[in-house]
Amino acid sequence: MAEETPYTSEELLNQLLNNTTDSIYFKDLKSRFILINQACIKKHGWASADAIMGKTDFDTFTREHAEQAYEDEQKIIKTGEPLYGIEEKETFPDGHEAWVSTSKMPLRDADGNIIGTFGISRDITEHKLGEIKLHQYANQLTQINKQMEEDLRMAANLQQAFLPQFYPNFPAPADSKSVQFAHRYISNTPVSGDLCSIHKLSDTEAGMLICDVMGHGVRAALITAIVYAMIGDLTRRSLSPGDFFSELNRQLRPIFQSQDAFIFVTASYLILNTETGNVRGASAGHTTPFLIHDGEPPLHAAPLHAINHVNGPALAVVENFEYKTVQIQLDAGDTVLMYTDGLLEEINKEGEEFGMTRAREVLQKQQDNGPKVACDSLVDAVNEFNSGAPLTDDVCLLAFRWNGSSN
């Protein structure tokens, strides 16, 4: 036989009403309070339950909230359909606000007739304010990201201006050109640390430079802007390639060494005499250019090993380093291809590097050694090698072909 409880149902209900921290309230058909619990009294700061009996939300809240609550309760009375877990913003006459999660249901008599409503409201102000702040932060981050994306697009457009916009003209007989140029630039991020430039140093000399700043993204791009400005100044000083790098190194090292991170730049600089085909060159820790001889396919392509003999350290690494200059004689029709290491270091899905051997094989398979063909064929080969996936590093190529003397 079940043990009888020492409490009546009314006493148990009072225990619930007066010990829960949620506000519980009962209202008549006109949305007037007929019963509230202790939590509701405490929430509103009323003296007692009697102080609010017969009053409505219009006596407690601002009209904005009271009207919405009244509409909800009258709809429940008309339809008999409850509202569960709705979020309400409570606004008080003294100006403060609160958020509650509220469930409201029809109040029925013994015959099932609706005689009012009752509800329970749980304070969720702290949670809701945190949610609102999080939403505000998310919106702020969205705006910041949009601004950053816009800034990156502008930076990318500006960086494109650092690349050759046109090629200098060195006339040859029959209205042809004694030198042909081509370049390709592919960034794996909106902005890059790779840079190439072509300068007409005189009526008979062209200076070709390619460089690669350590790292990627915005920092590397900012450094390329510094390097670009310095290059423009130094090319006007008629320096040999070795002296050019020695001076560039002296200017860059104090700037880079003042930073917390270790920063350096690799570069290669060649000066072509368009009348004689003589090339003077220097390298600062950069990849070895390719020399592609003209002739019937298969072509002959090989690393320009003479450059390796004068290859010094990357720029901004060794203080006051004196870079050397090497001289190379081109044959008419020879093409020289300069590139950054992102080309050779691209990895396929098997984990293999593209490498110099593959690059050489690609160049030798071409029908001619034109500079554009050389650049395009290598870019296409790398894209095929990594199955069209985005490149893991920036890639820049610069090529020129000497067609022979105009004399």
ZIHU-V468475 format. One record per pair of residues at least 24 apart in sequence whose C-alpha atoms are under 7 Angstrom apart, sorted by the first residue. I is the first residue (numbers start at 1). J is the second residue. D is the distance in Angstrom with one decimal. If there is no record, write none. Layout:
i->I j->J d->D
i->I j->J d->D
//
This chain:
i->22 j->120 d->6.5
i->22 j->121 d->5.7
i->22 j->122 d->4.9
i->23 j->120 d->5.5
i->23 j->121 d->5.1
i->23 j->122 d->6.5
i->24 j->119 d->5.8
i->24 j->120 d->4.5
i->24 j->121 d->6.6
i->25 j->118 d->5.6
i->25 j->119 d->5.6
i->25 j->120 d->6.6
i->26 j->117 d->5.9
i->26 j->118 d->4.2
i->26 j->119 d->6.6
i->27 j->116 d->5.5
i->27 j->117 d->5.2
i->27 j->118 d->6.0
i->28 j->115 d->6.1
i->28 j->116 d->4.1
i->28 j->117 d->6.4
i->29 j->115 d->5.7
i->29 j->116 d->4.3
i->31 j->56 d->6.1
i->31 j->70 d->6.7
i->31 j->73 d->7.0
i->32 j->56 d->4.7
i->61 j->91 d->5.9
i->61 j->92 d->4.6
i->61 j->93 d->6.1
i->62 j->91 d->5.7
i->62 j->92 d->5.4
i->62 j->93 d->5.4
i->65 j->90 d->6.0
i->65 j->91 d->6.1
i->73 j->117 d->6.7
i->76 j->105 d->6.9
i->76 j->106 d->6.1
i->77 j->106 d->6.2
i->77 j->114 d->6.4
i->77 j->116 d->6.5
i->80 j->106 d->5.9
i->82 j->106 d->6.4
i->98 j->125 d->5.4
i->99 j->123 d->6.1
i->99 j->124 d->5.5
i->99 j->125 d->4.5
i->99 j->128 d->6.7
i->100 j->124 d->5.1
i->100 j->125 d->6.6
i->152 j->190 d->6.4
i->153 j->190 d->6.9
i->155 j->191 d->6.8
i->156 j->190 d->5.8
i->156 j->191 d->5.1
i->162 j->228 d->7.0
i->163 j->195 d->6.7
i->163 j->196 d->6.0
i->163 j->197 d->5.9
i->164 j->197 d->5.7
i->164 j->198 d->6.4
i->168 j->200 d->6.0
i->172 j->406 d->4.5
i->173 j->406 d->5.7
i->178 j->274 d->6.5
i->178 j->402 d->5.9
i->178 j->403 d->4.9
i->178 j->404 d->5.8
i->178 j->405 d->6.6
i->178 j->406 d->6.7
i->179 j->274 d->6.9
i->179 j->400 d->6.7
i->179 j->401 d->5.5
i->179 j->402 d->4.8
i->179 j->403 d->5.9
i->180 j->371 d->7.0
i->180 j->400 d->5.5
i->180 j->401 d->5.2
i->180 j->402 d->6.8
i->181 j->371 d->6.0
i->181 j->399 d->5.8
i->181 j->400 d->4.4
i->181 j->401 d->6.6
i->182 j->371 d->5.4
i->182 j->372 d->5.1
i->182 j->398 d->6.0
i->182 j->399 d->5.3
i->182 j->400 d->6.4
i->183 j->375 d->6.6
i->183 j->397 d->5.3
i->183 j->398 d->4.3
i->183 j->399 d->6.2
i->184 j->375 d->6.4
i->184 j->396 d->5.6
i->184 j->397 d->5.1
i->184 j->398 d->6.7
i->185 j->395 d->6.0
i->185 j->396 d->4.5
i->185 j->397 d->6.5
i->186 j->394 d->5.9
i->186 j->395 d->5.1
i->186 j->396 d->6.3
i->187 j->394 d->4.5
i->187 j->395 d->6.4
i->188 j->390 d->6.7
i->188 j->391 d->5.7
i->188 j->392 d->6.4
i->188 j->393 d->5.8
i->188 j->394 d->5.3
i->189 j->217 d->6.2
i->191 j->217 d->5.5
i->191 j->218 d->6.2
i->191 j->221 d->5.9
i->192 j->216 d->5.9
i->192 j->217 d->5.5
i->192 j->220 d->6.3
i->192 j->221 d->5.1
i->192 j->394 d->6.4
i->193 j->220 d->4.5
i->193 j->221 d->4.9
i->193 j->224 d->5.9
i->194 j->394 d->6.5
i->194 j->395 d->7.0
i->194 j->396 d->6.2
i->195 j->224 d->6.7
i->195 j->396 d->6.9
i->196 j->398 d->6.8
i->204 j->273 d->5.7
i->204 j->274 d->5.2
i->204 j->275 d->6.3
i->205 j->271 d->6.6
i->205 j->272 d->5.5
i->205 j->273 d->4.7
i->205 j->274 d->5.8
i->206 j->271 d->5.6
i->206 j->272 d->5.3
i->206 j->273 d->6.8
i->207 j->270 d->5.8
i->207 j->271 d->4.4
i->207 j->272 d->6.4
i->208 j->269 d->5.7
i->208 j->270 d->5.2
i->208 j->271 d->6.3
i->209 j->268 d->5.7
i->209 j->269 d->4.4
i->209 j->270 d->6.5
i->210 j->267 d->5.6
i->210 j->268 d->5.5
i->210 j->269 d->6.7
i->210 j->338 d->7.0
i->211 j->265 d->6.7
i->211 j->266 d->5.5
i->211 j->267 d->4.0
i->211 j->268 d->6.4
i->212 j->265 d->5.6
i->212 j->266 d->5.3
i->212 j->267 d->6.3
i->212 j->340 d->6.3
i->213 j->264 d->6.3
i->213 j->265 d->4.5
i->213 j->266 d->6.5
i->214 j->263 d->6.2
i->214 j->264 d->5.7
i->214 j->265 d->6.0
i->240 j->325 d->7.0
i->241 j->269 d->6.0
i->241 j->270 d->6.6
i->241 j->280 d->6.7
i->241 j->281 d->5.5
i->241 j->282 d->5.2
i->241 j->325 d->5.9
i->242 j->282 d->5.3
i->242 j->323 d->4.5
i->242 j->324 d->4.5
i->242 j->325 d->4.7
i->243 j->323 d->6.5
i->245 j->323 d->6.3
i->246 j->320 d->7.0
i->246 j->321 d->6.2
i->246 j->322 d->5.3
i->246 j->323 d->5.5
i->249 j->315 d->5.1
i->249 j->316 d->5.3
i->250 j->319 d->6.9
i->250 j->320 d->5.9
i->252 j->316 d->5.6
i->253 j->316 d->4.0
i->253 j->317 d->6.8
i->253 j->319 d->7.0
i->256 j->316 d->6.7
i->264 j->314 d->6.2
i->264 j->315 d->5.7
i->264 j->316 d->5.4
i->264 j->317 d->6.3
i->265 j->314 d->5.5
i->265 j->315 d->5.1
i->265 j->316 d->7.0
i->266 j->314 d->4.7
i->266 j->315 d->6.1
i->274 j->405 d->6.8
i->275 j->405 d->4.7
i->275 j->406 d->6.4
i->276 j->405 d->6.2
i->277 j->329 d->6.0
i->277 j->330 d->5.1
i->277 j->331 d->6.9
i->277 j->402 d->6.6
i->277 j->404 d->6.9
i->278 j->327 d->6.9
i->278 j->328 d->5.9
i->278 j->329 d->4.6
i->278 j->330 d->6.1
i->279 j->327 d->5.6
i->279 j->328 d->5.0
i->279 j->329 d->6.1
i->280 j->325 d->6.4
i->280 j->326 d->5.6
i->280 j->327 d->4.5
i->280 j->328 d->6.3
i->281 j->307 d->6.9
i->281 j->325 d->5.5
i->281 j->326 d->5.3
i->281 j->327 d->6.4
i->282 j->307 d->6.6
i->282 j->310 d->6.4
i->282 j->311 d->6.7
i->282 j->324 d->6.3
i->282 j->325 d->5.1
i->282 j->326 d->6.4
i->283 j->307 d->6.7
i->283 j->310 d->6.6
i->283 j->311 d->4.7
i->283 j->312 d->6.1
i->284 j->311 d->5.7
i->284 j->312 d->4.8
i->284 j->313 d->5.1
i->284 j->314 d->4.6
i->284 j->315 d->6.1
i->285 j->311 d->5.9
i->285 j->312 d->5.6
i->285 j->313 d->4.8
i->285 j->314 d->4.5
i->287 j->340 d->6.5
i->287 j->341 d->6.3
i->289 j->336 d->6.7
i->289 j->337 d->5.4
i->289 j->338 d->4.7
i->289 j->339 d->6.9
i->290 j->336 d->5.7
i->290 j->337 d->5.0
i->290 j->338 d->6.7
i->291 j->334 d->7.0
i->291 j->335 d->5.9
i->291 j->336 d->4.7
i->291 j->337 d->6.5
i->292 j->334 d->5.8
i->292 j->335 d->5.1
i->292 j->336 d->6.3
i->292 j->369 d->6.4
i->293 j->333 d->6.8
i->293 j->334 d->4.7
i->293 j->335 d->6.5
i->294 j->333 d->5.2
i->294 j->334 d->5.5
i->294 j->369 d->6.1
i->297 j->367 d->5.8
i->298 j->364 d->5.5
i->298 j->365 d->5.9
i->299 j->364 d->4.6
i->299 j->365 d->6.8
i->300 j->364 d->5.8
i->301 j->360 d->6.0
i->301 j->363 d->6.5
i->301 j->364 d->5.9
i->302 j->360 d->6.6
i->332 j->402 d->5.9
i->332 j->403 d->5.0
i->332 j->404 d->4.4
i->333 j->401 d->6.2
i->333 j->402 d->5.5
i->333 j->403 d->4.6
i->333 j->404 d->6.7
i->334 j->401 d->5.6
i->334 j->402 d->5.8
i->335 j->369 d->6.4
i->335 j->370 d->6.9
i->335 j->371 d->6.5
i->335 j->399 d->6.9
i->335 j->400 d->5.5
i->335 j->401 d->4.1
i->335 j->402 d->6.5
i->336 j->399 d->5.5
i->336 j->400 d->5.5
i->336 j->401 d->6.4
i->337 j->398 d->5.9
i->337 j->399 d->4.2
i->337 j->400 d->6.7
i->338 j->397 d->5.7
i->338 j->398 d->5.1
i->338 j->399 d->5.9
i->339 j->396 d->5.6
i->339 j->397 d->4.2
i->339 j->398 d->6.2
i->340 j->395 d->5.8
i->340 j->396 d->5.5
i->340 j->397 d->6.7
i->342 j->393 d->5.1
i->342 j->394 d->5.6
i->342 j->395 d->5.1
i->343 j->395 d->5.7
i->346 j->391 d->6.9
i->346 j->392 d->6.5
i->347 j->386 d->6.5
i->348 j->385 d->6.0
i->348 j->386 d->4.3
i->349 j->386 d->6.6
i->354 j->382 d->7.0
i->370 j->401 d->6.7
i->371 j->399 d->5.0
i->371 j->400 d->5.5
i->371 j->401 d->6.2
//
